[in-house]
Amino acid sequence: MPSPDCDLPSSANAIEAQVRDYFERVYRPGAAQFHGIVHVAANPTNGMIAFSGPMMRASGGFPVSRIGLLAPDGAVTLLGSDAANDSQPKWSPDGRRLAFLSDRDHGAGNFQLMIASADALDRATAPAPIAGEAVESFVWAADSGRILLQSADAGADAAGSAATARIGGGDGGERPSWMPTVETGGHDGLWRRAHILDVESGALQRVGADGQNVWEADWCGPDAVVAITSASPTEGGWYQTEIAIAPAAGGAFERFAAPEVEIAGVTAAPDGKTIAAIEGRFHRTVQLGSLILYDRATGAAREPDIGAQVSALAWRDANRLFFAGFAAPGSVAGTLDIASDTTVIEWRASGTAGRKVPYAIPEGDYAVLVPGHAFDRYPYLARSTATGEQMLLDLTPPDLAPVQARMKPAEVVRWQGRDGLDILGYLAMPQGVERPPLVAFIHGGPSHLFRDSWTFDNPLAALLVGSGYAVLFPNPRGSSGRGLDFASRVIGDMAGEDVHDILAGIDHVIANHPVDGSRLFVTGGSYGGFMTTWLVGQTGRFQAACAIAPLTDMRSQYFTAHHPEFLSLYSEGDPYDVGGTFDQRSPLAHANKVTTPTLLIAGEMDKTTPPAQAVQFHHALVLADVPTELVLYPEEGHAAARYEAQIDQGTRVLRWFAQWRDRN
């Protein structure tokens, strides 16, 4: 790691050793080390807590999802083995069974339901799998005898911003190397459906009709199902959804509500009289927006004032709705009494909980289970009550201290855009470095956000700070967590005022914090990659840049990505309008002005921003004689997930920045 004068290791081998040391300390491959908590479930009768999260196998490769069982005495046991993925544990309401998803015996990513008795959790059994489909989510019925399943055709596209490209198991086994990939324009093999499983008999009842794509589903009382549906099963179809209700006995979904914005998290009160949903501008894996309540009898909608944007919902009872969410600049959880419209905030932190967006669950009548973390705090599980917070499980690895010692706690920073709009972000400073170089790290989306989270949800952030860089994590206009108006300000203005918000943030940090304003860098993934390639075409003030999974040419992106509707919505452009938005706001159109050495990284399996986006920009810089490097990972999707690929990517980024840090 660097000395106080930021003298980074100069050789590739030294940087790789530095990165490898970080990953070994943080992930501990083969040591059964959870490096996050994704799902939590509390048994209502015996105090057992089930949780799931990722860990790395000794052999490396992609992370494996495991389920842990936390006993009331603090003992932790693991279900299954690391030979398969187990996820989404949920106890039956009577506490007698634990259900979860697993790809045991089905192939990686092809999840099916498994059920175990609470007194024999190591002997889970699987109902007959749904032929040709993988289960994505499920919900127990209040009677503990039925389970509502939401499934996808094996081979359907994974979520738009997920790292992988497809739901597992869709190719039917090994394919000859010569066999072509065929696209017809049809929707066969892309559909998502709802089914109800009778736990005792194993009988399966389809809910919904052909031509109705089910993205999410929940019970709406004992006799109905409420869902988020669309006519199109494509990833772009997710931006054209509605709330619909169908009888649990089978039959088509009927439209209940059709908001003009995105919908997520739909859930009905136990009596089925009230339906709650998250609505706003966001993406399928980053669901954070306004809480909307619907009266099922009248269809009337209202937005209660709870003082937060929400990302997780659960009913404590028919009149009390639990939520977790973001109240800038921190995270909160609380309960809304829907009859009196009163809200009690039951947990609040400058850090956060959950993975991409805040997540927590209610326990009993008043407690909250919080899978918490912060930039300088490794993930943990705590119980929050009116009397305080009780640590239940600290996941901190035994050798993490040297990593944490290099990072100061993240600091909230606030500034204004050039039009006076209030913007906020976070600044992470390295320990013991005077006037470090400054990196602007731009999030994806644009409907996404940075929170004070462990490594800001990206190991590259911790690697940069640990290597002596200060890092600014801005949430410019268009980011989630500040309401619909703030999120909508990027609509029709991608690479507009959001750019100036970021530049103003850089100037604010230089003016008010001890950083070296003459050594600036920029990086980001997805929309952050788009902004990175746009910025280097507009200014030469950066020493070097790294664009990960970027969008660089709107027209080719529109015709090659699996969700062109997203680009139409956010750009308000038309690919056939020559000289219009698709040309004016494409970084590739400005590549001839770039002078900044630029590293481009992409996954060859990425269907959200296909690798050709990085390839085109790289070739444009080569032709312009600008220093550039293109890195394509053959097994990665929209973000590097494989252990070896993460180490390689971190090494390449640090090496690239070190190579050019004194360029000017």
Secondary structure as the mmCIF struct_conf table of DSSP 4:
data_model
#
loop_
_struct_conf.conf_type_id
_struct_conf.id
_struct_conf.beg_label_comp_id
_struct_conf.beg_label_asym_id
_struct_conf.beg_label_seq_id
_struct_conf.end_label_comp_id
_struct_conf.end_label_asym_id
_struct_conf.end_label_seq_id
TURN_TY1_P TURN_TY1_P1 PRO A 4 ASP A 5
BEND BEND1 SER A 11 SER A 11
HELX_RH_AL_P HELX_RH_AL_P1 ALA A 12 TYR A 27
TURN_TY1_P TURN_TY1_P2 PRO A 29 ALA A 32
STRN STRN1 HIS A 39 ALA A 42
TURN_TY1_P TURN_TY1_P3 PRO A 44 ASN A 46
STRN STRN2 ILE A 49 ARG A 57
TURN_TY1_P TURN_TY1_P4 ALA A 58 SER A 59
STRN STRN3 GLY A 60 LEU A 70
TURN_TY1_P TURN_TY1_P5 PRO A 72 ASP A 73
BEND BEND2 GLY A 74 GLY A 74
STRN STRN4 VAL A 76 LEU A 78
BEND BEND3 GLY A 80 GLY A 80
TURN_TY1_P TURN_TY1_P6 ASP A 82 ALA A 83
BEND BEND4 ALA A 84 ALA A 84
STRN STRN5 ASP A 86 TRP A 91
TURN_TY1_P TURN_TY1_P7 PRO A 93 ASP A 94
BEND BEND5 GLY A 95 ARG A 96
STRN STRN6 ARG A 97 SER A 102
TURN_TY1_P TURN_TY1_P8 ARG A 104 HIS A 106
TURN_TY1_P TURN_TY1_P9 ALA A 108 GLY A 109
STRN STRN7 GLN A 112 SER A 117
TURN_TY1_P TURN_TY1_P10 ALA A 118 ASP A 119
STRN STRN8 ALA A 120 THR A 125
HELX_LH_PP_P HELX_LH_PP_P1 PRO A 127 PRO A 129
TURN_TY1_P TURN_TY1_P11 ALA A 131 GLY A 132
STRN STRN9 GLU A 133 TRP A 140
TURN_TY1_P TURN_TY1_P12 ALA A 142 ASP A 143
BEND BEND6 SER A 144 GLY A 145
STRN STRN10 ARG A 146 ASP A 153
TURN_TY1_P TURN_TY1_P13 ALA A 154 GLY A 155
HELX_LH_PP_P HELX_LH_PP_P2 ALA A 156 ALA A 156
STRN STRN11 ASP A 157 ASP A 157
HELX_LH_PP_P HELX_LH_PP_P3 ALA A 158 ALA A 159
TURN_TY1_P TURN_TY1_P14 GLY A 160 SER A 161
BEND BEND7 ALA A 162 ALA A 165
STRN STRN12 ARG A 166 ARG A 166
TURN_TY1_P TURN_TY1_P15 GLY A 168 ASP A 171
BEND BEND8 GLY A 173 GLY A 173
TURN_TY1_P TURN_TY1_P16 SER A 177 TRP A 178
HELX_LH_PP_P HELX_LH_PP_P4 MET A 179 THR A 181
BEND BEND9 GLY A 185 GLY A 185
TURN_TY1_P TURN_TY1_P17 ASP A 188 GLY A 189
STRN STRN13 ARG A 192 ASP A 198
TURN_TY1_P TURN_TY1_P18 VAL A 199 SER A 201
STRN STRN14 LEU A 204 VAL A 207
BEND BEND10 GLY A 208 GLY A 208
TURN_TY1_P TURN_TY1_P19 ASP A 210 GLY A 211
STRN STRN15 ASN A 213 TRP A 219
BEND BEND11 CYS A 220 GLY A 221
TURN_TY1_P TURN_TY1_P20 PRO A 222 ASP A 223
STRN STRN16 ALA A 224 SER A 230
BEND BEND12 ALA A 231 ALA A 231
BEND BEND13 THR A 234 THR A 234
HELX_RH_3T_P HELX_RH_3T_P1 GLU A 235 TYR A 239
BEND BEND14 GLN A 240 GLN A 240
STRN STRN17 GLU A 242 PRO A 247
TURN_TY1_P TURN_TY1_P21 ALA A 248 ALA A 249
BEND BEND15 GLY A 250 GLY A 250
STRN STRN18 GLU A 254 ALA A 257
BEND BEND16 GLU A 260 VAL A 261
STRN STRN19 GLU A 262 ALA A 268
TURN_TY1_P TURN_TY1_P22 PRO A 270 ASP A 271
BEND BEND17 GLY A 272 LYS A 273
STRN STRN20 THR A 274 GLY A 280
BEND BEND18 ARG A 281 ARG A 281
STRN STRN21 HIS A 283 HIS A 283
TURN_TY1_P TURN_TY1_P23 ARG A 284 THR A 285
STRN STRN22 VAL A 286 VAL A 286
STRN STRN23 GLY A 289 GLY A 289
STRN STRN24 SER A 290 ASP A 295
TURN_TY1_P TURN_TY1_P24 ARG A 296 THR A 298
STRN STRN25 ALA A 301 ARG A 302
BEND BEND19 GLY A 307 ALA A 308
STRN STRN26 GLN A 309 ASP A 317
TURN_TY1_P TURN_TY1_P25 ALA A 318 ASN A 319
STRN STRN27 ARG A 320 ALA A 327
TURN_TY1_P TURN_TY1_P26 ALA A 328 PRO A 329
STRN STRN28 GLY A 330 ASP A 337
TURN_TY1_P TURN_TY1_P27 ILE A 338 ASP A 341
STRN STRN29 THR A 342 ALA A 349
BEND BEND20 SER A 350 GLY A 351
STRN STRN30 THR A 352 ALA A 353
BEND BEND21 GLY A 354 VAL A 357
STRN STRN31 ILE A 361 GLU A 363
TURN_TY1_P TURN_TY1_P28 GLY A 364 TYR A 366
STRN STRN32 ALA A 367 ALA A 374
TURN_TY1_P TURN_TY1_P29 PHE A 375 ASP A 376
STRN STRN33 ARG A 377 THR A 385
TURN_TY1_P TURN_TY1_P30 ALA A 386 THR A 387
STRN STRN34 GLY A 388 ASP A 394
TURN_TY1_P TURN_TY1_P31 PRO A 398 ASP A 399
HELX_RH_AL_P HELX_RH_AL_P2 ALA A 401 GLN A 404
TURN_TY1_P TURN_TY1_P32 ALA A 405 ARG A 406
STRN STRN35 MET A 407 MET A 407
HELX_LH_PP_P HELX_LH_PP_P5 LYS A 408 ALA A 410
STRN STRN36 GLU A 411 GLN A 416
TURN_TY1_P TURN_TY1_P33 ARG A 418 ASP A 419
BEND BEND22 GLY A 420 GLY A 420
STRN STRN37 ASP A 422 ALA A 428
STRN STRN38 PRO A 430 PRO A 430
TURN_TY1_P TURN_TY1_P34 GLN A 431 GLY A 432
BEND BEND23 GLU A 434 ARG A 435
STRN STRN39 PRO A 437 ILE A 442
BEND BEND24 GLY A 444 SER A 447
BEND BEND25 ASP A 452 ASP A 452
HELX_RH_3T_P HELX_RH_3T_P2 TRP A 454 ASP A 457
HELX_RH_AL_P HELX_RH_AL_P3 PRO A 459 GLY A 466
TURN_TY1_P TURN_TY1_P35 SER A 467 GLY A 468
STRN STRN40 ALA A 470 ASN A 475
TURN_TY1_P TURN_TY1_P36 ARG A 477 GLY A 478
BEND BEND26 SER A 480 ARG A 482
HELX_RH_AL_P HELX_RH_AL_P4 LEU A 484 SER A 488
TURN_TY1_P TURN_TY1_P37 ARG A 489 GLY A 492
TURN_TY1_P TURN_TY1_P38 MET A 494 GLY A 496
HELX_RH_AL_P HELX_RH_AL_P5 GLU A 497 ASN A 512
BEND BEND27 HIS A 513 PRO A 514
STRN STRN41 ASP A 516 GLY A 525
TURN_TY1_P TURN_TY1_P39 SER A 526 SER A 526
HELX_RH_AL_P HELX_RH_AL_P6 TYR A 527 VAL A 536
TURN_TY1_P TURN_TY1_P40 GLY A 537 GLN A 538
BEND BEND28 GLN A 543 GLN A 543
STRN STRN42 ALA A 544 ILE A 548
BEND BEND29 ALA A 549 ALA A 549
HELX_RH_AL_P HELX_RH_AL_P7 MET A 554 THR A 560
BEND BEND30 ALA A 561 HIS A 562
HELX_RH_AL_P HELX_RH_AL_P8 PRO A 564 SER A 571
TURN_TY1_P TURN_TY1_P41 PRO A 575 TYR A 576
BEND BEND31 ASP A 577 ASP A 577
TURN_TY1_P TURN_TY1_P42 VAL A 578 GLY A 579
BEND BEND32 GLY A 580 GLY A 580
HELX_RH_AL_P HELX_RH_AL_P9 THR A 581 GLN A 584
TURN_TY1_P TURN_TY1_P43 ARG A 585 ARG A 585
HELX_RH_3T_P HELX_RH_3T_P3 PRO A 587 LYS A 593
BEND BEND33 THR A 596 THR A 596
STRN STRN43 THR A 598 GLY A 603
TURN_TY1_P TURN_TY1_P44 GLU A 604 MET A 605
BEND BEND34 LYS A 607 THR A 609
TURN_TY1_P TURN_TY1_P45 PRO A 611 PRO A 611
HELX_RH_AL_P HELX_RH_AL_P10 ALA A 612 LEU A 623
TURN_TY1_P TURN_TY1_P46 ALA A 624 ASP A 625
STRN STRN44 THR A 628 TYR A 633
TURN_TY1_P TURN_TY1_P47 PRO A 634 GLU A 635
BEND BEND35 HIS A 638 ALA A 639
BEND BEND36 ARG A 642 ARG A 642
HELX_RH_AL_P HELX_RH_AL_P11 TYR A 643 TRP A 660
TURN_TY1_P TURN_TY1_P48 ARG A 661 ASP A 662
#
